[in-house]
Amino acid sequence: MAETSEHNEYDVIVVGGGPAGQSAALYTTRLGHRTAIVDVGGGRAAMIQEVHNLIGVPEDESGMDLLQVGREQLENYGCDFYRDRVTSCSHGEDGITLVGNSDEYTAEAVVLATGFNDVRPDPPLPRTGRGLHYCLHCDAHMFVDEPVYVMGHGESAVHVAGIMLNFTDEVDLLTRGNDPEWSDETAETLDAHPIDVIHEDISGVQNGEDGWLKALEFEDSVGPRHTSNRTESGDGEVREYKGGFAMYGAEYNNGLARELGCEINADGTVEIDDHGRTAIENVYAVGDLTPGHNQLPIALGAGAKAGIDIHFSLRDFPRDPDVLDSQGPVRDEEVPGIPDQLLEQAVDFHTYGE
């Protein structure tokens, strides 16, 4: 175990500073619980160059902008941030302990918002966000009536290629020299749709002056096409594309969840209930780490639901009848239940009525 410089005690610790983690922390902080976010940085949201499908947020806003505004809001309410990688965790008499590379943290409740990493093509071309995309529901709208590719050799690649026919009549499925792994039934479905399957690997990328993908070069001629955005280039072929999707799966960052004893689904997601609760008491999981659509609005909602549920489990008042029987009536000096630091920040934050 690495030596730690501090021991930080909180009511709630959120591991992961993406949209789901920030949303959970926003609710627990504003509801009066000492909360910290421990974040290693990066993540899928940080790579978003233009935010889509989030009402009230203009599409020239980047993921980094969104996260930075969220952090500033949280800090104004009294949430603490730590840039650290949590490497291990355990249950103890004092709660749940998280050990990072820099610090050690203890909390009554922990929210795991560690997400997943998209498996990228090897090599990862074209540039992510400039022609290489991973979220169909976020970015399909960008490709209406434009030539697109879907990169992959499994069932999901065929499925996404078929979905893209709802947006454009120019769809190529690029296996990049890998043997197809889809079923015979899927192959029949694929043959019945106007999708070109290209098995030759990519030999080069052409970008426009703005850095966005313009075309892909293939090692050899790839044959006739349903539509006409193709040219010959030596022994190979060049096909124009506005962009496309890589479908190679996901690697879930579920190591902490496994260590705490949470139930892990076959695909690597963490099993939760409707409020983000895992099978382990006071351990929650939210966002891309859990089953469902990987969307910003959904992540924000999941974080909010978890934050509210944590409040119900941790709040001091009203006290349960058995506690009142043992401790007597609540004394005047015991209320309000919000910690002094958060109380002071809340009073300073309120500007209405002045």
N, C-alpha and C positions, 0 to 999 in steps of 0.2 A: 504494500500500500504506500502510495506517495505521501510524503509529509505535507501537511496542510498548514496554511498560515493563519487561518481563522476558523472559528466555529460560529456559524450563523443560524440562529433559531427563528423560525417563522411559523405562522399558522398554516400557510399554503406556499408550496414551491412548485412552480411550473417549469418543466424541463423542455425548452424549445420556445423560441421567440417569434414564431410565425403567426399568421392571423388567428389560428385556433387558440394557440397559447396566450397571445395577447388578449383575446376576447375573454378567456377564462380569468385571467389576471385582472382585467378591468372590473369584472363583476365582483370578484372576491375582495379587491381593494376598496371599491366604493361601498361595499356592504360591511366594511369595518374589520377586515381580517388582514393581519400583517402578511404581505405577499411579496415574493421575489420571483423573478424570472432568471433562470440560468440558461444561457444561450451560447452555443459555440459559433454562431454566425453562419451566413450563407443560407442554404435551403432553397426549395423550389420557388417560393414566393419572391425571394430576393432576385431571382433570375428573370422575373417577368419584366419585359420592356414596356409593355402597354397593358394596363389593367382593363379587362373586359368583364362584362356581366355583373358589375357591382353598382347598383343604383346609387346615384349621388356622387360617384367618383368619375371625373373626366378621363377619357381614354388616353390622354397624353401623360397620365400619371404612371410612374413605374412602380414595380413591386417594392423597390428600395425606398421610394418616396412614401409609399403607404406604411411600411414598417417603421420608418423614422418618425412620421407623424404619430403613429400609435405609441411609440416609446415615449415621446414627449408628453402625450396625454397621460400615460400611466405614471410617469415620474411626477407630474403635477398633482396627481391624486395620492402619491406616497408609495408607489410600488418601487422596489429596488431591482436593479439589473446587475447581473454578473456575467462577464465574458469568460466562460469556462466550459470545459467538456467534462460531463459527469461520466465517470468510468466504472463506478460500482454503487450498489445500494443495498440496504438491509433494513429489516424491521427490528425495533428494540423497545425497551420500556419507555423511552422518551419520545417515541414516534418513529418516523421513517428517516433514516440517515442516508444522505447522498454524498459520495466522495468524488470530488473533481480533481483535475490536475493542479488547481490553485487553492481551492478552499473546500471546507466540509460544511454541509448544510443539514439541518434537521427541521422537520415539519410534521404537523398533525396530518395533513393531507398533501398528496402529490398528484400533479397533473402531468401526464406524459404526452407531449406534443412534438415528438421527435420525427414524425413523418416518414418519408421514404425517398430513395434516390432512383430516378429513372435509369434503367439500363441503357446506355448509349451505344450507338453503332460503333464499330471499330474499323477504321478510325472514325471519330465523331464528326462527320461532314454531312451537309454544309454547316455553317455556323449556327449554333443554337440561337433561336430568336430572330435569325436573319434568313430563314428558309428551312430550319429544322425545328419542329414543334412536337410537343408531347401531349397536349390537351385538346382533344377533338372538340369538346363542348365550348372551350374558350375561343378557339381559333378557326373553326370551320367557316364561320361567317366571312373571314378574310379572303376566302378562296372561291367565292361565288363567281361562276363563269370563268374560272382560271384553270390552267393545267396544274395538276397536283400529283404527287407521288405518295405512296405508303410504303415504308421500308420495314421488312420483316419476313418471316417464313413460317409463322404459326397461325393458328385459328384466329387470333385477335387481329392480325394484319388483314386477313381476308374480310373479316367483319367490318373493319374501319374503311377499307377500300369500298365496300358496298355502300356504307353510309355516305361516303363522299359523293356518290352519284346523285344524292339529293341536292347537291350544291353545284356540281359541274359535270359536264359530259366528257371530260378529259382526265381520267384516273389511271395511273400506272401502279402496279404492285412490283416492288423491287426486292427480289430475294437475295441479291448480291452474292450469287454463287452458292448459297446454302440450299440443301435439299429441303423441299417443302415438308412441313410437319402437320399439315392439315389433313382431315379425314377425306375418304372417298366421297362422302356426301357433300362436304364443303367444296371439294373440287368440282362436283357437278353444278353446284350453285354458282361457283365462280365462272365456270364456262358459259353459264346462261346470262351473264351480265357483261356489258361492254367495258371490260377492264383488261388492259394489256399486262401480262405477267412477263417481267424481264428478269432473266436469270443471270445475265452477264453482270460482272461487278462494275462499279463506278471507277473510272480512271482519272477523272478530273472534275473540277467545279468552276463554273463561270459566274462571277458576280457582277452586278451593275455598279455604276459609279457611287450609288448610295450604300453599297455594301450588302444589299439584299441579293439573294439567289436569283440568277438569270437562267442558268441551264446546267445540266449534268452531262458529262462525257462518259461514254461506256467503252469497255475494252474491245467490243466487237459490234458488228451490226446486229440489231435486236429485232429485225423483221418488220412486217407491215404494222400499221397503226390504225386504230379506229378513226383518229383525227390527224391533223397535219402539222403538229408542232415538232417536226423532226428534220434534221439535216445530217448528211454524211460528213465525217471528219476523218480522212485517211481510211484506216481499216475499221474504225469504230463509228460511233453515231453520237450525235448531240441531240438532246431533247430539252426543250424549254419547260421550265416549271416556275410557278409563283412561289411554291414551297411545298411542304408535306410533313408527314408524321412518321416518327420512328416507333415501332411497336415491338420492343424486346423485353417487356416486363418491368418489374420493380423490385428493388431490394429494400425491405422494410427495416427501419432502425428500431428493432424490437428487443434489443439486448437487455435493457433495463427492465422491461416488462417481463421477460423470461426470468430474470434474476429475482424479481419480486414474487414470482409464482402466478402471474396472470395467465389466462387461457389464450393460446395462440391458435388462430385458424390455419387451415391448410395452406392458404396463400401467403401467410406471414402477417396478416393483420391481427390486431388485438381484439378479442371478443369483449363487447360492452353491452350494457342495456340502453334504454332510451335516454338516460341522463348522463351517459359517459362513464358509468361505474363499471369497473372490471370485477373479476371474481375475488379480488383482494380488497378488504375493507380499507377505505380512505385512499385508494389508488384509482385514479381516473385516466382515461385515454381519450384524446380528441383529435380531430383533423385527419390528415392523410394516413395516420397510423392505424386508422379504424376502417371497417367496411363502408362502402358507399361511394358516391360521386366525389371526386377530388376537385371541389370548387370553392372559391373564396367565400361566397355567401353561406354555403353549407358549413364551412369551417368556422366562420364567425358565429353562426347559430349554435353549433355544437359546443363551442367554448362557453357561450352564454349559459346554455343549459347546465353544463358541468359546474360553472361558477355559482349558479343559483342553488344547485343541489348541495354543493359544499357548504354554502351559507346555512342551509337548513340543518346540516349535520353538526356544524361548529358553533352556531350562534348561542349566546348565553341565555337569552330570554325569548319567550317565557320559559321559566324553569319547569321541568317535569314534576308531577306531584310527588314522586318518591324523593326527589332532591329537596323539595320544599319540606317534606316530612323530616328529613335529616338535618337540614340547615336552617329551617325557619323561613319567614318572609324575607323578601328581597329588601335590603336596606337602602336608604336614599343614597348613601355614598358609593354604592355599587353600580349605579347607573349614571350616565349611559355606558353601555358595554363596549363601545368602540375604544381602542387603545389611544392613549394620550397623543402620540405622534400623529396618528391619522385624524384624530379629532381636531388638532390644531391646523393641520393642512386643509381639512374640510372647511373650517371656519374662514381661513385665509382665502380659499378658493371661491367661496360664495361672494359674488359681486352684485347679485340682484337685490333690489330694494335700497341700494345706496344712492 
